[in-house]
Amino acid sequence: MAISVKSKFALKIGITLLLLGYVGFSADRARLKTTIYSIKFIPFIGSYIILLLCSFPLALRLRTLLKPTVLQFSLKRLIQIQFISQFYSLMLPAGVGMAVVRWYKITENKVGRRVFIVITLIERVMLTLSLLLCTGIPLFFIRDESIRSLRSSALPVIFILIFFCFIFFSIFLNRFVYNRFSKAMQWMQSFFNFGLAGKITGIYEDCGLYIDNRSLLIKAFFFNLLYTGMMFARFYLVFFALGLALHPLTILWMSMLVLLVISLPLSIGGIGVRETGFAWLLVLYGVEPEKGMILGGMI
């Protein structure tokens, strides 16, 4: 039996409240208070400024991908839409909330809806690939005994996902691969002959916009890497503000892994998942879970 949209939304609220309740009741209130008062103000403000600036590479990435489409907007307008979507995403399921708001604001629910789904998918895979690389590469080289179990279980999954991301982009970088997939899509539509198959085929055909515009994908991926780098700088400053003297590579894989988990539509706005994730990972390094909870809240 299919789960209704309302049931799914209620489930995500339930997960959010459950995780918040868990970290709230298991935390030492006095230690939480002490941790909050120990926060260094200047690096925290620095991290907040970087957060505001992160909208620029995201808007530049989107404007680059919009170039071969009918959807043309100024950089200023795309930055505005980015802030609007970030605000509403706090009240929507993580991973999809921002995408839904941007889809509505860009297309106004009229023009270019299908092609924007393609753009959103490209952006999502780009971000996922950069997060996987920033998680997997440090984990591969770090030999900390404290994360031995996590490392051995996470690395195979991460490398498999990286492989699938490269397969996805091979469609855009090689016309032969694109044509073969196109024939497979057409066969699927003729064989199954139902509405969803036609929509999937149409979405795939829109991917062809970038076959002759591969330089746009490379440029968009550069802005994507710039955004990821700024996010790392932001996380590093928040760690520093809390007095967490961990190695930069440790902060890199830890923060990117939490971002990966948050990108899954498990909760509302990632609330609860973020705090629990940092609390659990920091415990592996002997840090009190209260600092992980405060860290997630600050971010």
C-alpha positions in Angstrom: 0.0 0.0 0.0 1.4 3.4 -1.0 2.3 5.9 1.7 0.5 9.2 1.3 2.4 12.5 1.1 0.9 13.6 4.5 2.1 10.3 6.1 5.6 10.8 4.7 5.7 14.4 6.0 4.5 13.2 9.4 7.1 10.5 9.5 9.9 13.1 8.8 8.5 15.3 11.6 8.5 12.3 13.9 12.2 11.5 13.0 13.2 15.1 13.6 11.4 15.2 17.0 12.8 11.8 18.0 16.4 12.7 17.2 16.1 16.1 18.9 14.5 14.4 22.0 17.3 11.9 22.1 20.1 14.4 22.0 18.2 16.7 24.3 17.5 14.2 27.1 20.9 12.4 26.9 22.9 15.7 27.0 24.3 17.1 30.2 22.5 20.5 30.7 25.2 22.0 32.7 27.9 21.0 30.2 25.7 22.4 27.4 25.5 25.8 29.2 29.3 25.8 29.7 29.9 24.9 26.1 27.7 27.7 24.8 29.4 30.3 27.0 32.8 29.1 25.7 32.0 29.8 22.1 34.5 32.2 20.4 32.5 35.0 18.9 34.8 36.2 16.1 35.3 32.9 14.2 31.6 32.2 14.6 30.7 35.5 12.9 33.3 34.6 10.2 31.5 31.3 9.6 28.2 33.2 9.3 29.6 35.6 6.7 30.9 32.7 4.7 27.4 31.1 4.9 25.9 34.3 3.3 28.6 34.3 0.6 27.9 30.7 -0.3 24.8 31.8 -2.2 27.1 33.4 -4.9 28.8 30.2 -6.2 25.4 28.4 -6.1 23.8 31.1 -8.1 26.7 31.2 -10.6 26.4 27.4 -10.9 22.7 27.6 -11.7 23.1 30.5 -14.1 25.8 28.5 -16.0 23.5 25.5 -16.3 20.5 27.7 -17.4 22.4 29.2 -20.4 21.2 26.6 -23.1 17.6 26.8 -21.8 14.7 29.2 -22.1 15.1 30.1 -18.4 17.2 33.2 -18.2 17.7 35.2 -15.0 20.1 37.8 -13.7 22.6 36.8 -11.1 20.9 39.1 -8.6 17.6 37.4 -9.1 19.2 33.9 -8.8 20.8 34.9 -5.5 17.5 36.2 -4.2 15.9 32.9 -5.2 18.7 31.0 -3.4 18.0 32.9 -0.1 14.3 32.4 -0.5 14.7 28.6 -1.1 17.1 28.3 1.9 14.6 29.9 4.1 11.7 27.7 3.1 13.8 24.6 3.1 14.1 24.9 6.9 10.4 23.9 7.1 10.5 21.2 4.3 12.0 17.8 4.1 15.8 17.9 3.9 17.4 17.2 0.5 14.2 18.0 -1.5 12.8 21.1 0.2 15.2 23.6 -1.4 14.9 21.9 -4.8 11.1 22.2 -4.8 11.1 25.9 -3.9 13.7 26.7 -6.5 11.8 24.7 -9.1 8.6 26.8 -8.4 10.4 30.2 -8.2 12.4 29.6 -11.4 9.6 28.1 -13.6 6.7 29.8 -11.9 5.0 26.4 -12.4 4.6 27.3 -16.1 7.6 27.3 -18.4 10.7 25.0 -18.5 9.5 22.7 -15.7 11.0 19.5 -17.2 14.4 21.0 -18.1 14.8 22.4 -14.6 14.3 18.9 -13.3 17.4 17.9 -15.4 19.3 20.9 -14.0 18.4 20.0 -10.5 19.5 16.5 -11.0 22.8 17.6 -12.5 23.4 20.0 -9.5 22.5 17.2 -7.0 24.9 14.7 -8.6 27.6 17.4 -8.8 27.2 18.2 -5.1 27.0 14.5 -4.1 30.2 13.7 -6.1 32.2 16.6 -4.4 30.9 15.6 -1.0 31.8 11.9 -1.6 35.3 12.9 -2.8 35.8 15.2 0.2 34.7 12.3 2.5 36.3 9.4 0.8 39.8 10.7 0.0 40.6 11.9 3.6 39.1 8.7 5.1 41.3 6.7 2.7 44.5 8.4 3.9 43.7 8.9 7.6 44.8 5.9 9.7 43.2 6.8 13.1 42.4 3.7 15.1 39.4 5.5 16.6 37.6 5.4 13.3 38.8 2.1 12.0 35.4 0.4 12.0 33.7 3.4 10.4 36.4 3.7 7.8 36.2 0.0 6.7 32.4 0.1 6.4 32.0 3.5 4.8 34.8 3.5 2.2 33.4 0.7 0.0 30.0 2.4 -0.1 31.5 5.8 -0.9 33.6 4.5 -3.8 30.6 2.7 -5.3 28.6 5.9 -5.2 31.5 7.8 -6.7 31.6 5.2 -9.6 27.8 5.7 -10.2 28.3 9.5 -10.3 31.0 9.1 -13.0 28.6 6.8 -14.9 26.0 9.6 -14.7 28.3 12.2 -16.1 29.6 9.9 -18.9 26.1 10.4 -20.5 26.9 14.1 -20.9 30.6 13.8 -21.8 30.3 11.1 -24.5 27.8 11.3 -27.3 28.1 7.5 -28.0 27.1 6.7 -24.5 24.2 9.3 -24.6 22.9 7.8 -27.9 23.0 4.3 -26.5 21.1 5.3 -23.4 18.6 7.3 -25.6 17.8 4.1 -27.6 17.3 2.2 -24.4 14.9 4.9 -23.2 12.9 4.8 -26.4 12.6 1.0 -26.2 11.4 1.3 -22.6 8.7 3.8 -23.6 7.5 1.6 -26.5 7.6 -1.6 -24.5 5.9 -0.3 -21.3 3.8 2.3 -23.0 2.7 4.2 -19.9 2.8 7.9 -18.9 5.8 7.8 -16.5 8.0 6.1 -19.1 7.3 9.0 -21.5 8.1 11.6 -18.9 11.4 9.9 -18.0 12.3 9.7 -21.8 11.4 13.4 -22.1 13.6 14.3 -19.2 16.5 12.3 -20.7 16.1 14.0 -24.0 16.5 17.4 -22.2 19.9 16.1 -21.0 21.0 16.4 -24.7 21.2 20.1 -24.2 24.6 19.7 -22.6 26.1 17.2 -25.1 27.3 20.1 -27.2 27.8 22.4 -24.2 30.1 20.3 -22.1 32.2 23.3 -21.2 29.2 24.6 -19.2 29.2 21.4 -17.1 32.9 21.9 -16.4 32.4 25.5 -15.5 29.4 24.6 -13.3 31.4 21.9 -11.5 34.1 24.6 -10.8 31.5 26.7 -9.0 30.3 23.6 -7.2 33.8 22.9 -5.9 34.1 26.6 -4.9 30.9 26.2 -2.9 32.2 23.0 -1.3 35.5 24.8 -0.3 33.6 27.6 1.2 31.4 25.2 3.2 34.6 23.5 4.5 36.0 26.9 5.6 32.7 27.6 7.3 32.8 24.3 9.2 36.4 24.8 10.1 35.6 28.2 11.7 32.7 26.7 13.7 34.9 23.9 15.0 37.5 26.5 15.9 34.8 28.6 17.6 34.0 25.6 19.8 37.7 25.0 20.6 37.7 21.6 18.8 41.3 21.2 17.8 41.0 18.4 15.2 43.1 17.9 12.1 41.7 19.8 9.1 41.4 16.5 7.2 39.3 15.1 10.0 37.1 18.2 10.0 36.8 17.8 6.2 35.6 14.2 6.1 33.4 14.6 9.2 31.6 17.7 8.0 31.1 16.4 4.4 29.8 13.1 5.7 27.2 14.9 7.8 26.2 17.0 4.8 25.8 13.8 2.8 23.5 12.3 5.4 21.5 15.6 5.6 21.0 15.5 1.9 18.7 12.5 2.3 15.1 13.4 3.0 15.0 11.9 6.5 13.9 14.9 8.5 12.7 18.5 8.3 15.5 20.8 7.3 18.1 18.3 8.5 17.2 19.2 12.1 18.1 16.5 14.5 20.1 14.5 11.9 22.8 17.2 11.9 23.1 17.4 15.7 23.0 13.6 16.2 25.5 13.0 13.4 28.1 15.4 14.9 27.6 14.2 18.4 28.1 10.6 17.4 31.2 11.3 15.2 32.9 13.5 17.8 32.5 10.8 20.5 34.8 8.7 18.3 37.5 11.2 19.1 36.8 11.4 22.8 34.8 14.7 22.5 31.7 15.1 24.7 28.4 14.6 22.7 27.2 18.0 24.0 29.8 19.8 21.8 28.5 17.9 18.8 25.0 18.9 19.6 26.0 22.6 20.0 28.1 22.3 16.8 25.1 21.1 14.8 22.9 23.9 16.2 25.5 26.5 15.4 25.8 25.3 11.8 
